[in-house]
Amino acid sequence: MDTLSIVIGIVCLAIGALVAYLYLNSKNNARVIEADRHVAEAEARAQRITSDAERDAESARKTALVEAREEILQLRKEQEAEEKKRKGELQNMENRILQREESLDRRNDSLDR
């Protein structure tokens, strides 16, 4: 064998090794790129879920606040109605007492005569 054949053989071997390395490296790069894509998708999905949960929590908080305000207004109306009813009852009692006083005053006046 001559030296040229040996050199050509070594160069072909080096080129083959380089091609094999690049091929395997490109497969690994493709896997890394695919894994990065999956991670990015998962992060985006997690962000959407978090955002949805925060929005739902805020909505639930506002709904609870509105319901509490409505309940306070309802209780206030009930209290005012009860107070009005009691005032009416007290007024009726006062009127009856005044009528009795007047009746007793008239009776007393008629007895004095």
C-alpha positions as CSV (number, residue, x, y, z in Angstrom):
1,M,0.0,0.0,0.0
2,D,1.2,3.3,-0.7
3,T,1.0,6.4,1.5
4,L,-1.6,8.0,-0.6
5,S,-4.0,5.2,0.0
6,I,-3.3,5.3,3.8
7,V,-3.9,9.1,3.9
8,I,-7.1,8.7,1.9
9,G,-8.3,6.0,4.2
10,I,-7.5,8.1,7.3
11,V,-9.3,11.1,5.7
12,C,-12.4,9.0,4.9
13,L,-12.4,7.6,8.4
14,A,-12.2,11.1,9.8
15,I,-15.0,12.3,7.6
16,G,-17.1,9.2,8.5
17,A,-16.5,9.9,12.2
18,L,-17.4,13.6,11.7
19,V,-20.6,12.7,9.8
20,A,-21.6,10.1,12.5
21,Y,-20.9,12.7,15.3
22,L,-23.0,15.4,13.5
23,Y,-25.8,12.9,12.9
24,L,-26.0,11.8,16.5
25,N,-25.6,15.4,17.8
26,S,-28.4,16.6,15.5
27,K,-30.7,13.8,16.9
28,N,-29.8,14.9,20.5
29,N,-30.4,18.5,19.5
30,A,-33.8,17.6,18.1
31,R,-34.7,15.9,21.3
32,V,-33.6,18.9,23.3
33,I,-35.6,21.2,21.1
34,E,-38.6,18.9,21.5
35,A,-38.2,18.8,25.2
36,D,-37.8,22.6,25.4
37,R,-41.0,22.9,23.4
38,H,-42.9,20.6,25.8
39,V,-41.6,22.6,28.8
40,A,-42.7,25.8,27.2
41,E,-46.1,24.4,26.5
42,A,-46.4,23.1,30.1
43,E,-45.3,26.5,31.4
44,A,-47.9,28.3,29.2
45,R,-50.6,25.9,30.4
46,A,-49.6,26.4,34.0
47,Q,-49.8,30.2,33.5
48,R,-53.3,29.9,32.0
49,I,-54.5,27.7,34.9
50,T,-53.0,30.1,37.4
51,S,-54.6,33.1,35.6
52,D,-58.0,31.3,35.4
53,A,-57.8,30.4,39.1
54,E,-57.0,34.0,40.1
55,R,-59.8,35.3,37.9
56,D,-62.3,32.8,39.4
57,A,-61.2,33.6,42.9
58,E,-61.6,37.3,42.3
59,S,-65.1,36.7,40.8
60,A,-66.0,34.5,43.8
61,R,-64.8,37.2,46.2
62,K,-66.9,39.9,44.5
63,T,-69.9,37.7,44.4
64,A,-69.6,37.0,48.1
65,L,-69.2,40.7,48.8
66,V,-72.3,41.5,46.8
67,E,-74.3,38.8,48.6
68,A,-73.1,40.0,52.0
69,R,-74.2,43.6,51.1
70,E,-77.6,42.4,50.0
71,E,-78.0,40.4,53.2
72,I,-77.1,43.5,55.2
73,L,-79.6,45.6,53.4
74,Q,-82.3,42.9,53.9
75,L,-81.5,42.7,57.6
76,R,-81.6,46.5,57.9
77,K,-85.1,46.5,56.2
78,E,-86.3,43.8,58.5
79,Q,-85.0,45.7,61.5
80,E,-86.6,49.0,60.3
81,A,-90.0,47.2,59.8
82,E,-89.8,45.7,63.3
83,E,-89.0,49.1,64.7
84,K,-91.9,50.7,62.9
85,K,-94.2,47.9,64.2
86,R,-93.1,48.4,67.8
87,K,-93.5,52.2,67.5
88,G,-97.0,51.6,66.2
89,E,-97.7,49.3,69.1
90,L,-96.4,51.9,71.6
91,Q,-98.4,54.6,69.9
92,N,-101.5,52.5,70.3
93,M,-100.8,51.8,73.9
94,E,-100.3,55.6,74.5
95,N,-103.6,56.3,72.8
96,R,-105.4,53.8,75.0
97,I,-103.8,55.2,78.1
98,L,-104.8,58.7,77.0
99,Q,-108.4,57.6,76.3
100,R,-108.5,55.9,79.8
101,E,-107.2,59.1,81.4
102,E,-109.8,61.1,79.6
103,S,-112.5,58.6,80.5
104,L,-111.4,58.7,84.2
105,D,-111.2,62.5,84.1
106,R,-114.8,62.7,82.8
107,R,-116.0,60.2,85.3
108,N,-114.2,62.1,88.1
109,D,-115.8,65.4,86.8
110,S,-119.3,63.8,86.8
111,L,-118.8,62.4,90.3
112,D,-117.7,65.9,91.5
113,R,-121.0,67.4,90.3
